[in-house]
Amino acid sequence: MELELHQLDRRYESLRSACRERDSRVLASLSRDGQQLPVVVVASEDVGRFILVDGFKRVRGLHKLGQDLVRATCWDLPEQEALLLARLTRSTDGESALEQAWLLRELRERFQLSLDELARRFGRSSSWVSRRLGLVKELPEAIQELVRRGLLAPHAAMKHLLPLARANQAGAVALAEAIAPLRPTTRQTYTLCCAFARGNKDARQQLLSHPELLLRATQVAPKQADPAQQLNQDLGALGGIARRALTHVRQGVVDGLLPPERTRLRGVTAGLRGDIDHLLNAIEKEVQDAG
């Protein structure tokens, strides 16, 4: 079936975090090949409206391309069953703990599913469900919203900002909002959280005002190779190659060469002998003059 975009109720879009890279790939595919797979909807109580349960990236992409229509499959299921089935039919390899927690909370609060029922539906234990619900309850909503918008990595928020929020909720929210425009990696988020936790009032204020300065200062400069060490490594490699080539010669490789191949080998050998002689003479001269 074909629906107009304005007919879609996207209430469950907040259960998935955005990813700029994935959205860009979907947008490029839609622009190049058109919509290949239908989105999944269920009928709404409002006549002419349908609740979107899967295909949010495709809908965002079609909207950005200025399209009015979307191809959809309508499941004849209750909302909660459709949400669970949509999760099972898509790959959950990249599903974050936050996305799991958002879906669990939605099913718990909107549809009154018990912990035992949720555990059974997710194939997990009741304690796993409780831990997920506890995590999403502890992480400030402002930080969760930044994750939904793709400005903070879910793993970084759960691993580094959540512990900070437990100790200093206001500070964690302020830090998250300050660093979100930088779209920091998980490692960078860890660095910023550590600096905030250990800093005094002035240091924290400076960090909130200019977090990019700390990241710039903590970037590790590429290690310059020591010339003497590099020379020793090159000579060692040269010796290893020579020994390996000698093994091939002793195994009779040269005996099996055709006349044209023997001629080429003589030329290569002559050039190699010149290169080795020049190298050894230069080293010998430098060693003698070093004193």
CORHUCOR-V502819 format. One record per residue. SS is DSSP state (H for helix, E for strand, C for the rest). Layout:
<<SS> <SS>>
This chain:
<<C> <E> <E> <E> <H> <H> <H> <E> <E> <C> <H> <H> <H> <H> <H> <C> <C> <C> <C> <H> <H> <H> <H> <H> <H> <H> <H> <H> <H> <H> <H> <H> <H> <C> <C> <C> <C> <C> <E> <E> <E> <E> <E> <C> <C> <C> <C> <C> <C> <E> <E> <E> <E> <E> <C> <H> <H> <H> <H> <H> <H> <H> <H> <H> <C> <C> <C> <C> <E> <E> <E> <E> <E> <E> <C> <C> <C> <C> <H> <H> <H> <H> <H> <H> <H> <H> <H> <H> <H> <C> <C> <C> <C> <C> <C> <C> <H> <H> <H> <H> <H> <H> <H> <H> <H> <H> <H> <H> <H> <H> <H> <C> <C> <C> <H> <H> <H> <H> <H> <H> <H> <H> <C> <C> <C> <H> <H> <H> <H> <H> <H> <H> <H> <H> <H> <H> <H> <H> <C> <C> <H> <H> <H> <H> <H> <H> <H> <H> <C> <C> <C> <C> <C> <H> <H> <H> <H> <H> <H> <H> <H> <H> <H> <H> <H> <H> <H> <C> <H> <H> <H> <H> <H> <H> <H> <H> <H> <H> <H> <H> <H> <H> <C> <C> <C> <H> <H> <H> <H> <H> <H> <H> <H> <H> <H> <H> <H> <H> <C> <C> <H> <H> <H> <H> <H> <H> <H> <H> <H> <C> <H> <H> <H> <H> <H> <H> <H> <H> <C> <C> <C> <C> <C> <C> <C> <C> <H> <H> <H> <H> <H> <H> <H> <H> <H> <H> <H> <H> <H> <H> <H> <H> <H> <H> <H> <H> <H> <H> <H> <H> <C> <C> <C> <H> <H> <H> <C> <C> <H> <H> <H> <H> <H> <H> <H> <H> <H> <H> <H> <H> <H> <H> <H> <H> <H> <H> <H> <H> <H> <H> <H> <H> <H> <H> <H> <H> <H> <H> <H> <C> <C>>
